[in-house]
């Protein structure tokens, strides 16, 4: 997959943006496929499941925001206790 992404054209800004969007889409899909497994395992075997689920969900949120192209000032959301 990485070789395919690196083989995409990167000469122009539009080509770089297209490659970036593909990379974000692939990362998001991979995370969404793993999410049910993580949640089930966390709920069954982990006393700190809430913390683990939060850790699993933040990358998904970040990839959704990145895919949308929006700029987010995360410092405005300090009450959410974001840890990256």
Residue frames as a rotation matrix with the C-alpha (Angstrom) as fourth column:
UNK 1
0.573 0.820 0.000 0.00
0.820 -0.573 0.000 0.00
0.000 0.000 -1.000 0.00
UNK 2
0.442 -0.476 -0.760 2.78
0.160 -0.792 0.589 2.41
-0.883 -0.382 -0.274 0.90
UNK 3
-0.637 -0.709 0.303 4.54
0.394 0.038 0.918 1.73
-0.663 0.704 0.255 -2.40
UNK 4
-0.125 0.684 0.719 1.31
0.978 -0.036 0.205 2.46
0.166 0.729 -0.664 -4.27
UNK 5
0.790 0.436 -0.431 0.83
0.538 -0.831 0.145 5.75
-0.295 -0.346 -0.891 -2.42
UNK 6
0.096 -0.851 -0.517 4.43
0.053 -0.514 0.856 6.75
-0.994 -0.110 -0.004 -3.06
UNK 7
-0.626 -0.333 0.705 4.04
0.659 0.257 0.707 5.92
-0.416 0.907 0.059 -6.77
UNK 8
0.506 0.851 0.141 1.23
0.825 -0.430 -0.366 8.46
-0.251 0.302 -0.920 -7.17
UNK 9
-0.032 -0.515 0.857 2.25
0.676 -0.642 -0.360 11.67
0.736 0.568 0.369 -8.97
UNK 10
0.373 0.077 -0.925 3.41
0.859 -0.406 0.313 14.43
-0.351 -0.911 -0.218 -6.61
UNK 11
-0.488 -0.688 0.537 4.61
0.850 -0.514 0.113 17.10
0.198 0.512 0.836 -9.04
UNK 12
-0.450 0.392 0.802 1.80
-0.025 -0.904 0.428 19.63
0.893 0.172 0.416 -8.62
UNK 13
-0.832 0.214 0.511 -0.08
-0.554 -0.277 -0.785 20.81
-0.026 -0.937 0.349 -5.56
UNK 14
0.200 0.970 -0.137 -3.26
-0.977 0.208 0.045 19.17
0.072 0.125 0.990 -6.86
UNK 15
0.257 -0.180 -0.949 -1.48
-0.245 0.938 -0.245 15.83
0.935 0.296 0.197 -7.25
UNK 16
-0.820 -0.569 -0.061 -0.02
-0.041 0.164 -0.986 16.09
0.571 -0.806 -0.158 -3.74
UNK 17
-0.514 0.720 0.467 -3.48
-0.842 -0.318 -0.436 16.89
-0.165 -0.617 0.769 -2.38
UNK 18
0.437 0.658 -0.613 -4.98
-0.762 0.633 0.136 13.88
0.478 0.408 0.778 -4.18
UNK 19
-0.173 -0.593 -0.787 -2.26
0.045 0.793 -0.607 11.60
0.984 -0.140 -0.110 -2.77
UNK 20
-0.916 -0.150 0.372 -2.83
-0.331 -0.239 -0.913 13.04
0.225 -0.959 0.169 0.71
UNK 21
-0.075 0.977 0.198 -6.56
-0.996 -0.064 -0.061 12.41
-0.047 -0.202 0.978 0.48
UNK 22
0.393 0.149 -0.907 -5.97
-0.389 0.921 -0.017 8.81
0.833 0.360 0.420 -0.61
UNK 23
-0.600 -0.711 -0.367 -3.61
0.075 0.407 -0.910 8.27
0.797 -0.574 -0.191 2.32
UNK 24
-0.770 0.381 0.512 -6.12
-0.636 -0.383 -0.670 9.71
-0.060 -0.841 0.537 4.79
UNK 25
0.253 0.924 -0.287 -8.96
-0.938 0.306 0.160 7.64
0.236 0.229 0.944 3.32
UNK 26
0.149 -0.282 -0.948 -6.95
-0.117 0.947 -0.301 4.43
0.982 0.156 0.108 3.53
UNK 27
-0.864 -0.503 0.007 -5.87
-0.034 0.046 -0.998 5.15
0.502 -0.863 -0.057 7.11
UNK 28
-0.467 0.774 0.429 -9.45
-0.878 -0.346 -0.330 5.91
-0.107 -0.531 0.841 8.13
UNK 29
0.429 0.649 -0.628 -10.80
-0.729 0.660 0.183 2.72
0.533 0.379 0.756 6.54
UNK 30
-0.248 -0.604 -0.758 -8.13
0.081 0.766 -0.637 0.62
0.965 -0.220 -0.141 8.23
UNK 31
-0.944 -0.094 0.316 -8.96
-0.282 -0.263 -0.922 2.17
0.170 -0.960 0.222 11.59
UNK 32
-0.110 0.985 0.132 -12.68
-0.994 -0.109 -0.019 1.63
-0.004 -0.133 0.991 11.09
UNK 33
0.311 0.172 -0.935 -12.07
-0.385 0.922 0.041 -2.04
0.869 0.347 0.353 10.32
UNK 34
-0.548 -0.630 -0.550 -10.09
0.270 0.489 -0.829 -2.50
0.792 -0.603 -0.098 13.52
UNK 35
-0.582 0.300 0.756 -12.43
-0.672 -0.701 -0.240 -0.49
0.458 -0.647 0.609 15.76
UNK 36
0.527 0.849 -0.025 -15.01
-0.661 0.428 0.617 -3.24
0.535 -0.309 0.787 16.50
UNK 37
0.362 -0.476 -0.802 -12.25
0.413 0.853 -0.320 -5.66
0.836 -0.216 0.505 17.50
UNK 38
-0.703 -0.671 0.235 -10.66
0.138 -0.453 -0.881 -3.10
0.698 -0.587 0.411 19.82
UNK 39
-0.291 0.661 0.692 -13.95
-0.828 -0.536 0.165 -2.17
0.479 -0.525 0.703 21.44
UNK 40
0.699 0.564 -0.440 -14.99
-0.318 0.796 0.516 -5.78
0.641 -0.221 0.735 22.07
UNK 41
0.063 -0.767 -0.638 -11.60
0.580 0.548 -0.602 -6.70
0.812 -0.332 0.480 23.51
UNK 42
-0.741 -0.362 0.566 -11.51
-0.150 -0.732 -0.665 -3.59
0.654 -0.577 0.488 25.68
UNK 43
0.039 0.851 0.524 -14.96
-0.877 -0.222 0.425 -4.16
0.478 -0.477 0.738 27.09
UNK 44
0.740 0.267 -0.617 -14.31
-0.082 0.947 0.310 -7.86
0.667 -0.179 0.723 27.79
UNK 45
0.457 -0.691 -0.560 -10.81
0.756 0.634 -0.165 -7.83
0.468 -0.348 0.812 29.21
UNK 46
-0.541 -0.758 0.363 -9.85
0.508 -0.639 -0.578 -4.36
0.670 -0.128 0.731 30.28
UNK 47
-0.039 0.482 -0.875 -10.79
0.973 -0.182 -0.143 -2.65
-0.228 -0.857 -0.462 33.53
UNK 48
-0.349 -0.164 -0.923 -9.87
0.111 -0.985 0.132 0.70
-0.931 -0.057 0.362 31.97
UNK 49
-0.225 0.295 0.929 -12.01
0.914 0.393 0.097 0.17
-0.336 0.871 -0.358 28.87
UNK 50
0.800 0.571 -0.184 -13.24
0.487 -0.798 -0.357 3.75
-0.350 0.196 -0.916 28.76
UNK 51
0.336 -0.762 -0.553 -9.69
-0.390 -0.647 0.655 5.09
-0.857 -0.005 -0.514 28.48
UNK 52
-0.586 -0.563 0.582 -8.79
0.231 0.573 0.786 2.52
-0.776 0.596 -0.206 25.84
UNK 53
0.146 0.718 0.681 -11.88
0.946 0.100 -0.309 3.28
-0.290 0.689 -0.664 23.78
UNK 54
0.833 0.096 -0.545 -11.15
0.053 -0.994 -0.094 6.98
-0.551 0.050 -0.833 23.95
UNK 55
-0.138 -0.971 -0.196 -7.61
-0.358 -0.136 0.924 6.31
-0.923 0.198 -0.329 22.74
UNK 56
-0.545 -0.022 0.838 -8.99
0.617 0.667 0.418 4.24
-0.568 0.745 -0.350 19.86
UNK 57
0.407 0.858 0.312 -11.59
0.864 -0.251 -0.438 6.83
-0.297 0.448 -0.843 18.83
UNK 58
0.451 -0.233 -0.862 -9.42
-0.025 -0.968 0.248 9.98
-0.892 -0.090 -0.442 18.72
UNK 59
-0.698 -0.716 -0.003 -7.39
-0.012 0.007 1.000 8.88
-0.716 0.698 -0.013 15.67
UNK 60
-0.365 0.653 0.663 -10.67
0.923 0.346 0.167 8.21
-0.120 0.674 -0.729 13.87
UNK 61
0.650 0.600 -0.467 -11.90
0.570 -0.791 -0.222 11.69
-0.503 -0.122 -0.856 14.69
UNK 62
0.033 -0.738 -0.674 -8.62
-0.187 -0.667 0.721 13.22
-0.982 0.103 -0.160 13.59
UNK 63
-0.809 -0.352 0.471 -8.66
0.344 0.366 0.865 11.34
-0.477 0.862 -0.175 10.27
UNK 64
0.117 0.920 0.373 -12.25
0.981 -0.049 -0.187 12.45
-0.154 0.388 -0.909 9.60
UNK 65
0.668 0.075 -0.740 -11.29
0.170 -0.984 0.054 16.06
-0.724 -0.162 -0.670 10.21
UNK 66
-0.387 -0.891 -0.239 -8.18
-0.157 -0.192 0.969 15.70
-0.909 0.412 -0.066 8.04
UNK 67
-0.609 0.205 0.766 -10.21
0.732 0.517 0.443 14.14
-0.306 0.831 -0.465 5.23
UNK 68
0.486 0.873 -0.027 -12.67
0.814 -0.464 -0.349 17.03
-0.317 0.147 -0.937 5.34
UNK 69
-0.106 -0.632 0.768 -9.86
0.784 -0.528 -0.326 19.51
0.611 0.568 0.551 4.76
UNK 70
0.786 0.454 0.420 -10.96
0.103 -0.766 0.634 21.64
0.610 -0.455 -0.649 7.71
UNK 71
-0.450 -0.884 0.128 -8.49
0.085 -0.185 -0.979 23.31
0.889 -0.430 0.159 10.02
UNK 72
0.697 0.667 -0.264 -9.27
0.291 0.073 0.954 22.75
0.656 -0.741 -0.143 13.69
UNK 73
-0.237 -0.704 0.669 -7.68
-0.535 -0.480 -0.695 24.61
0.811 -0.523 -0.263 16.58
UNK 74
0.123 0.284 -0.951 -7.62
0.428 0.849 0.309 21.78
0.895 -0.445 -0.017 19.13
UNK 75
-0.854 -0.480 -0.199 -6.45
0.387 -0.331 -0.861 24.16
0.347 -0.813 0.468 21.87
UNK 76
-0.554 0.736 0.390 -10.01
-0.707 -0.663 0.246 25.51
0.440 -0.139 0.887 21.96
UNK 77
0.508 0.736 -0.447 -11.13
-0.426 0.666 0.612 22.06
0.748 -0.120 0.652 23.09
UNK 78
-0.539 -0.827 0.158 -8.85
-0.517 0.178 -0.837 21.69
0.664 -0.533 -0.524 26.11
UNK 79
-0.141 0.570 0.810 -11.80
-0.956 0.135 -0.261 20.49
-0.259 -0.811 0.525 28.19
UNK 80
0.777 0.439 -0.450 -11.82
-0.574 0.788 -0.222 17.26
0.257 0.431 0.865 26.14
UNK 81
0.396 -0.723 0.566 -8.39
-0.536 0.318 0.782 16.26
-0.746 -0.613 -0.262 27.53
UNK 82
0.966 -0.049 -0.254 -7.01
-0.210 0.424 -0.881 15.41
0.151 0.904 0.399 24.11
UNK 83
0.244 -0.928 0.282 -3.78
-0.438 0.154 0.886 13.46
-0.865 -0.339 -0.369 24.10
UNK 84
0.949 0.001 -0.314 -1.97
-0.298 0.317 -0.900 12.76
0.099 0.948 0.301 20.85
